[in-house]
């Protein structure tokens, strides 16, 4: 029995709410596209990085600290970028680090390496990573910086290459070809990245609109079904209870009529609530009711307090659900009509398992008797719901605010 009660308590705490459904699905295609771009970048970085590393090791003439530091400055962040793209963690940090480190390495290149003006046709190993730096900017930076890297890096490389060749005529030809090639390829990379991201964003937007349309249609269908169910309920349960009450002649028949009326009121009060199922009557503690009310306030973004007073108490599950739903309606009314001013909730219980939930606000108040017959927020969701579980409800309202008191105690 203890295990069953614990399981029911855990289920009570894990009831989903409307605000929790669909969280994380707004950019489903966008997240998948980012993952694909990261994997493709990892493959390209691995291939070109291995080629550049092989060229660096092969072409190095003197192993000294500056050249080793240059290789570590470039290949260290490149390795981190590859690992981050594969593991899908710290992608922006790793790619941004490599994009900046590569620019620093380009400016340091003429100072560290030997100048070889007699070999203009042989590209240095750092040339193979120009567009890898553009890919890193695509994954790490905003569109303007992506465009800056795609347009600027080829010209920075060209300037560094000309400085290395003392601006000789032979270097102008080969360097112009290298710059134009990397410039075109970099623009293609950035354009494809933008296009893929825009397509993914369009798919996500279309999915969101479709879900909203479906939700609206489902809500309309549910409302229609609810009206049909209400009509059947009024015709069957309520009418049968009224007939039974009218024809009751003995004490037993009157008790039966009361039970039928209470059952009809319970179903009538719970018809409009999507989570209000009668369920079983396993006891629910006051702490669980308070936790549910606090979660309601948190979901509404209200900085209000749910105060606990008195000894701990336990209520039948049917009663606890009705009290929570009635209190939610009272909180919703306070937020809608009083703007949440002075909102305060008190859950007080006694040693006899009597529980009282009081919802207080400092709004302008209203006249409960002047509420229209078609407004069921108070009559059905609060008064009828509490009456259905043999509870009490009291509404006091004036110019200083409104107080809703919900009470229940064992018979």
Secondary structure, 3 states (H helix, E strand, C coil): CHHHHHHHHHHHHCCCCHHHCCCCCCCHHHHHHHHHHHHHHHHHHHHHHHHHHHHHHHHCCCCCHHHHHHHHHHHHHHHHHHHHHHHCCCHHHHHHHHHHHHHHHHHHHHHHCCCCCCCCCCCCHHHHHHHHHHHHHHHHCCHHHHHHHHHHHHHHHHHHHHHHCCCCHHHHHHHHHHHHHHHHHHHHHHHHHHHHHHHHHHHHHHHHHHHHHHHHHHHHHHHHHHHHHHHHHHHHHHHHHHHHHHHCCCHHHHHHHHHHHHHHHHHHHHCCCCCCCCCCCCCEEHHHHHHHHHHHHHHCCCCCEEEEEECCCEECHHHHHHHHHHHHHHHHHHHHHHCCCCCEEEEEECCCCCEEEEEEECCCCCCHHHCCCCCHHHHHHHHHHHHHCCCEEEEEEECCEEEEEEEECCC
